[in-house]
Amino acid sequence: MFDQQLRWKCDGAPTVKIGTIEAQGGGPEIVMVFYRPNEILVLARWRSDAVSADFHGDFYQVSGFRLEEVGKQATFKAVPAVTKAFGDGYDGLLDGRRVTFPYKNAASIRTRLRALGL
């Protein structure tokens, strides 16, 4: 169970740390990475099948990182508003009820961000 370190590597340039997707009970799986102007968006998933838990299924999180340049050094900053826009990403059985997280592809994530003006 490890955090996922996200890094950006371009030919001939040094590797730049984008950010970290933290382990939450288990290690995250990076499902998808896509881009918007000056932003990287990441969809991560954690599996939860613990017998003692009130949730069984997958938990999703959408994270955004904005490219900023400090001098000639490229850096990425987390965009908390992106994660907040998608809320808890439960997809499975939560307290005995079936729940579905609707943002599991780039098109649905882009549509949600546009609707919120983000």
C-alpha positions in Angstrom: 0.0 0.0 0.0 1.9 2.9 -1.3 1.2 6.4 -2.5 1.4 7.1 -6.2 4.0 9.7 -7.1 3.0 11.5 -10.3 5.9 12.8 -12.4 6.2 14.7 -15.8 9.1 13.8 -18.1 9.8 15.5 -21.4 12.6 14.6 -23.7 15.8 16.4 -22.8 14.3 18.0 -19.7 14.5 17.1 -16.0 11.7 15.2 -14.4 9.2 17.4 -12.6 7.0 16.2 -9.7 3.3 16.7 -10.4 1.9 15.6 -7.1 0.9 12.6 -5.0 -2.2 10.4 -4.9 -2.2 9.1 -1.3 -2.9 5.5 -0.2 -6.3 5.4 1.6 -6.6 2.0 3.1 -4.9 0.6 0.0 -2.7 1.8 -2.8 -4.4 3.8 -5.5 -4.6 2.7 -9.1 -4.3 5.4 -11.7 -7.2 4.8 -14.0 -6.7 7.7 -16.4 -4.7 10.8 -17.0 -5.8 13.5 -19.4 -4.9 17.1 -20.1 -6.5 20.5 -20.4 -4.5 23.7 -21.2 -1.9 24.0 -18.4 -3.6 21.3 -16.3 -3.2 17.6 -15.8 -6.3 15.7 -14.5 -6.0 12.3 -12.9 -8.7 9.7 -12.1 -7.6 7.3 -9.3 -9.4 4.3 -7.9 -9.1 2.3 -4.7 -10.7 -1.1 -4.3 -12.6 -1.8 -1.0 -13.8 -5.3 -0.3 -13.3 -5.5 3.5 -15.9 -7.7 5.2 -16.0 -5.3 8.2 -16.5 -2.1 6.0 -19.8 -0.5 5.3 -18.7 0.0 1.6 -17.8 -2.7 -1.0 -16.7 -1.6 -4.4 -14.5 1.0 -5.9 -13.8 4.5 -4.6 -12.8 7.1 -7.2 -11.1 10.5 -6.9 -10.5 13.1 -9.5 -7.5 15.3 -8.9 -6.3 18.3 -10.9 -2.8 19.8 -11.1 -2.0 23.2 -12.7 1.3 23.9 -14.5 3.0 27.0 -13.2 6.3 28.5 -14.1 8.5 30.0 -11.5 11.3 31.7 -13.4 12.2 29.1 -15.9 11.3 26.2 -13.5 8.1 24.3 -14.3 6.1 23.3 -11.2 2.7 21.8 -10.7 0.2 22.9 -8.0 -2.8 20.8 -6.8 -6.2 22.4 -7.6 -8.4 21.4 -4.6 -11.5 22.9 -6.3 -11.3 20.1 -8.9 -11.3 17.3 -6.3 -14.1 19.1 -4.3 -16.2 19.4 -7.5 -16.6 15.6 -7.7 -17.2 14.8 -4.1 -17.0 11.2 -2.7 -16.5 8.8 -5.5 -18.3 5.7 -4.2 -19.2 3.1 -6.8 -20.6 -0.2 -5.3 -22.6 -1.0 -2.2 -22.6 1.7 0.5 -24.6 0.8 3.7 -26.4 -1.9 1.7 -27.4 0.6 -1.1 -26.1 0.5 -4.7 -24.3 3.8 -5.5 -22.7 4.8 -8.8 -20.0 7.4 -9.3 -20.8 9.0 -12.7 -17.4 10.5 -13.5 -15.3 7.6 -14.7 -14.1 8.9 -18.1 -12.6 12.1 -19.6 -15.8 13.2 -21.3 -17.9 13.1 -18.1 -15.2 14.8 -16.1 -14.8 17.6 -18.7 -18.6 18.1 -18.9 -18.8 18.5 -15.1 -15.9 20.9 -15.0 -17.4 23.0 -17.8 -20.8 23.1 -16.0 -19.1 24.4 -12.9 -17.0 26.9 -14.8 -13.7 25.3 -13.7 
